[in-house]
């Protein structure tokens, strides 16, 4: 299901001025952006699961100025100038409105604006820029680097895990039919730029208490790439990620030595599972998963360490039997990994006797 976040810009009426001469006085109105729905309690890290924007979050904004009146479609402009350049907006005193921080930004007294931006404001990028081009506008976030993962068994646990640093990279864009604004409430659509992975590990029916999972590693994941936005409509390119000459990383998503909350939590049963939640990755070819585990020959036998099991996630299929070869933008992948084993069966037979001829033995 496509998950989108909505942000609205609340603005007031403007007095007359010219494009070439923008002056400010005590009647100037600050540009305020307000989420349609916002929630002040969500941790700033981790995936958004609905359309509520966190009251603790800040985002960055670009705005392009046109001398034309509000309501002008972007593709109809021939002359634009940058009005806001990668500035930070934050919530104003728990009001549900976001404004420029640490200083406010004001509406021009004539003409109108087009907006774009990304969240969170402190996302790790080498460079961020937006090109307001009537042929194909785009945002380029060069060298976006995803933060570190630390095991969580639920999204609610993220706020309590100081070592979890992953962010849900969001963006809003200008399309060819975007209309400029200068007053009223301006809705802005945040979209997800990443992929979200969730894992569940369990045993097959009848295999309860036979498998003990010790460590799970996600292998060779690209954690630093360049994002280029795009409307993907009216012949404009779709958003895309491109390699940034970085070295892929393997990271542990579960370790029983550190992540158990109760003794025996890492012993698999069919009625329950080990949950691994909140993995946010740059869209890319699906990678492999290595499971280090122990197995019993029978319930009354001891656990014995096994050779690690590696699963190529690019070979896993969805409910329609299609291989999930790649992790795509704005998609949540739920993997349920079921550990099973063939029963040890022995087919008995009796070798034929080897006949020995003793008829020539003479008893004396």
C-alpha positions in Angstrom: 0.0 0.0 0.0 1.4 3.4 -1.0 2.1 5.4 2.1 2.2 9.2 1.8 2.6 12.1 4.2 0.7 15.3 3.8 1.9 18.8 4.8 0.0 22.0 4.3 1.2 25.6 4.1 -0.9 28.1 6.0 -0.4 31.6 4.6 -2.0 35.0 4.8 -2.9 37.8 2.4 -0.1 39.9 0.9 0.3 43.5 -0.1 1.5 44.7 -3.5 5.2 44.8 -4.4 7.4 44.0 -7.4 9.6 41.0 -8.2 12.8 43.1 -8.4 12.2 44.9 -5.1 11.2 42.8 -2.1 10.9 44.9 1.0 9.8 43.9 4.5 8.0 45.8 7.2 6.0 45.1 10.3 3.1 43.9 8.1 5.0 41.1 6.5 3.6 37.6 6.9 5.9 34.7 7.8 5.7 31.5 5.7 4.3 28.8 7.9 3.9 25.1 6.9 1.5 22.9 8.8 1.0 19.1 8.6 -2.6 18.1 7.8 -2.1 15.6 10.6 0.8 15.7 13.0 1.9 13.8 16.1 4.2 15.2 18.7 5.3 11.9 20.2 6.8 9.9 17.3 10.5 9.3 17.5 12.3 11.2 14.7 14.0 7.9 13.7 12.3 4.9 12.2 9.6 4.5 9.5 6.4 6.6 9.2 3.5 4.2 9.1 0.7 6.6 8.3 0.3 10.3 7.4 1.1 11.8 10.7 4.3 14.0 10.7 6.3 14.1 13.9 6.2 17.2 16.0 9.8 16.6 16.8 10.9 16.5 13.1 12.3 19.3 11.0 12.5 19.5 7.2 14.3 21.5 4.5 12.6 23.7 1.9 13.3 25.3 -1.4 11.0 27.8 -3.0 11.0 29.3 -6.5 9.6 32.7 -7.2 7.5 33.7 -10.2 6.2 37.2 -11.0 3.0 35.5 -12.2 -0.1 35.3 -10.0 -1.0 32.3 -7.8 -2.5 29.4 -9.7 0.0 29.5 -12.5 1.0 26.0 -13.6 4.7 25.4 -13.3 5.2 24.4 -16.9 3.9 27.8 -18.0 6.7 29.7 -16.5 9.6 31.0 -18.4 11.4 32.9 -15.7 12.0 31.7 -12.1 14.3 32.7 -9.3 15.3 30.9 -6.1 13.5 32.5 -3.1 14.3 29.9 -0.4 17.4 27.8 -0.8 17.5 24.6 1.4 16.4 26.3 4.5 15.1 24.6 7.7 11.5 24.6 8.9 10.6 23.5 12.5 7.5 23.4 14.5 6.5 26.6 16.3 5.8 26.0 20.0 3.7 22.9 19.7 1.3 24.7 17.4 1.1 22.2 14.6 2.7 24.8 12.3 6.2 24.8 10.9 8.1 28.0 10.2 11.6 29.0 9.4 14.2 28.3 12.1 16.1 29.9 13.6 14.6 32.9 11.7 11.2 33.2 10.0 10.9 33.6 6.2 8.3 35.9 4.6 6.0 35.8 1.7 6.8 38.1 -1.3 4.3 41.0 -1.6 3.7 40.1 -5.3 4.0 37.1 -7.5 3.8 33.6 -6.1 5.9 30.5 -5.1 6.5 26.9 -5.8 7.8 24.6 -3.0 9.9 21.5 -2.7 11.8 19.9 0.1 12.9 16.8 2.1 12.9 15.4 5.6 14.5 15.0 8.0 16.4 18.3 7.9 19.5 16.6 9.5 19.7 13.7 7.1 23.3 12.9 6.3 24.0 14.1 2.7 27.1 15.5 1.0 25.2 18.0 -0.9 21.5 19.0 -1.5 20.1 21.0 -4.3 16.9 21.6 -6.2 16.7 22.5 -9.9 13.4 24.3 -10.8 13.4 23.5 -14.5 10.1 23.7 -16.3 11.2 20.8 -18.5 11.9 18.5 -15.6 12.4 19.7 -12.0 14.4 17.5 -9.7 16.0 17.3 -6.2 19.5 15.8 -5.9 20.7 14.6 -2.6 24.3 13.6 -3.2 25.8 10.9 -1.0 22.8 10.3 1.3 24.0 7.9 4.0 21.6 5.9 6.1 22.2 5.7 9.8 23.1 2.7 11.8 20.7 -0.1 12.6 20.3 -1.5 16.1 17.9 -4.4 16.8 14.3 -3.5 17.7 11.4 -6.0 18.0 8.7 -3.3 17.3 8.4 0.2 16.0 7.5 1.4 19.5 10.9 0.2 20.8 12.8 2.5 18.5 12.4 5.6 20.7 14.0 3.7 23.6 17.0 2.5 21.5 19.7 5.2 21.4 21.8 3.1 19.0 19.1 3.0 16.3 19.9 5.8 13.8 17.9 5.0 10.7 15.7 7.7 9.2 12.7 7.6 6.8 13.9 9.9 4.0 10.9 11.8 2.6 10.6 14.4 -0.1 8.0 16.6 -1.9 8.4 17.7 -5.4 7.3 20.1 -8.1 5.4 18.5 -11.1 4.6 20.1 -14.5 1.0 20.8 -13.4 1.9 22.2 -9.9 0.2 25.5 -9.3 2.0 28.4 -7.6 0.6 29.8 -4.3 0.7 33.1 -2.4 -2.0 32.7 0.2 -4.4 30.3 1.8 -3.6 26.7 2.7 -1.2 24.9 0.4 -1.1 21.1 0.6 2.3 19.5 0.1 2.8 15.8 -0.4 5.7 14.0 1.2 6.7 10.7 -0.4 8.9 7.9 0.9 12.3 7.6 -0.9 13.4 4.4 0.8 12.4 0.7 1.2 11.3 -0.7 4.6 12.1 -4.3 5.6 10.5 -6.4 8.3 11.6 -9.9 9.2 9.9 -12.7 11.2 11.7 -15.9 12.1 9.7 -19.0 13.2 9.8 -22.8 13.1 7.6 -25.0 10.9 4.7 -26.9 12.4 5.9 -29.8 14.5 9.4 -28.3 14.7 8.9 -26.4 17.9 12.0 -26.0 20.2 14.3 -27.7 17.6 16.1 -24.5 16.4 17.9 -21.8 18.3 18.8 -18.6 16.4 22.0 -17.0 17.6 22.7 -14.2 15.0 21.2 -12.8 11.8 23.2 -10.7 9.4 22.0 -8.7 6.4 24.8 -8.9 3.8 26.4 -6.4 1.4 23.8 -3.6 1.7 24.5 -0.2 0.0 24.1 2.4 2.7 25.3 5.5 0.7 23.9 6.6 -2.7 22.6 9.6 -4.5 18.9 10.3 -4.7 17.4 12.2 -7.7 13.7 13.0 -7.4 11.2 13.2 -10.3 7.5 13.4 -10.8 7.3 10.3 -13.0 4.4 11.8 -14.9 4.0 13.8 -18.2 7.2 12.4 -19.5 9.2 13.5 -16.5 11.7 10.9 -15.1 10.7 8.8 -12.1 12.8 9.1 -8.9 16.0 7.1 -9.0 19.0 6.1 -6.8 22.5 5.9 -8.3 25.7 4.4 -6.9 28.0 6.7 -5.0 31.2 4.6 -5.1 30.7 3.5 -1.5 31.5 0.0 -0.1 28.5 -2.1 0.8 28.1 -3.0 4.4 26.9 -6.1 6.2 25.2 -5.5 9.5 23.8 -7.6 12.3 20.0 -7.3 12.6 19.8 -9.7 15.6 22.2 -11.1 18.1 20.9 -13.4 20.9 23.8 -12.5 23.1 22.6 -8.9 23.2 19.0 -8.8 22.0 17.2 -11.4 24.1 14.8 -10.0 26.6 13.8 -13.4 28.1 15.8 -16.7 28.4 14.8 -18.9 25.5 13.4 -16.1 23.3 15.8 -17.2 20.5 14.3 -20.8 20.4 11.9 -20.9 17.5 8.3 -22.1 17.9 5.6 -22.1 15.2 3.1 -20.2 17.3 5.5 -17.3 17.8 8.5 -15.7 16.1 11.6 -13.5 16.5 10.6 -10.1 15.1 13.2 -7.8 13.5 11.6 -4.5 12.7 12.4 -1.0 11.3 15.1 -1.7 8.7 15.1 1.2 6.3 17.4 0.7 3.2 18.2 2.5 0.0 16.3 0.8 -2.8 18.6 -1.7 -4.5 18.9 -5.3 -5.6 17.7 -7.6 -2.8 20.6 -9.0 -0.8 21.3 -12.1 1.2 20.6 -13.0 4.8 22.9 -15.3 7.0 21.4 -17.1 10.0 23.7 -18.6 12.6 21.8 -21.2 14.5 21.8 -24.4 16.5 19.6 -27.5 16.0 18.4 -30.5 18.1 18.1 -34.0 16.6 15.0 -34.4 18.7 13.3 -32.4 21.5 15.1 -34.5 24.2 18.5 -34.1 22.6 21.0 -31.2 23.1 21.4 -28.3 20.7 24.3 -28.7 18.3 25.8 -25.7 16.4 25.2 -25.9 12.6 26.9 -24.4 9.6 25.4 -20.9 9.0 22.5 -20.8 6.6 22.5 -18.1 3.9 19.3 -17.1 2.1 19.4 -15.2 -1.2 16.5 -12.8 -0.7 16.4 -12.1 -4.5 15.1 -15.7 -4.9 12.2 -15.2 -2.4 8.8 -14.8 -4.1 5.8 -12.7 -3.2 2.2 -13.9 -2.8 1.9 -14.0 -6.6 5.0 -16.2 -7.0 7.0 -13.4 -8.5 10.6 -13.1 -7.3 11.4 -10.0 -5.2 14.6 -9.3 -7.0 14.9 -5.7 -5.9 13.8 -3.5 -3.0 11.8 -0.6 -4.6 11.0 3.0 -3.5 8.1 3.4 -1.2 7.5 -0.3 -0.5 7.4 -2.3 2.7 8.6 -5.9 2.5 7.6 -8.4 5.2 9.7 -11.5 5.1 8.6 -14.5 7.2 11.4 -17.0 7.4 10.3 -20.5 8.5 13.0 -23.0 9.7 12.2 -26.6 8.9 14.1 -29.9 8.5 13.7 -33.2 6.8 13.1 -36.0 9.3 16.1 -38.4 9.5 14.8 -41.6 8.0 16.7 -44.9 7.7 15.7 -47.5 5.2 16.9 -50.9 6.7 17.8 -53.9 4.7 19.9 -57.1 5.4 22.8 -57.9 3.3 22.9 -61.5 2.0 24.9 -64.0 3.7 28.2 -64.9 2.1 28.1 -68.7 1.7 31.2 -70.6 2.8 31.6 -74.2 1.5 32.6 -76.4 4.4 31.5 -79.7 2.9 35.1 -80.9 2.5 35.9 -80.7 6.2 36.6 -84.1 7.6 36.3 -84.9 11.2 38.9 -87.2 12.5 
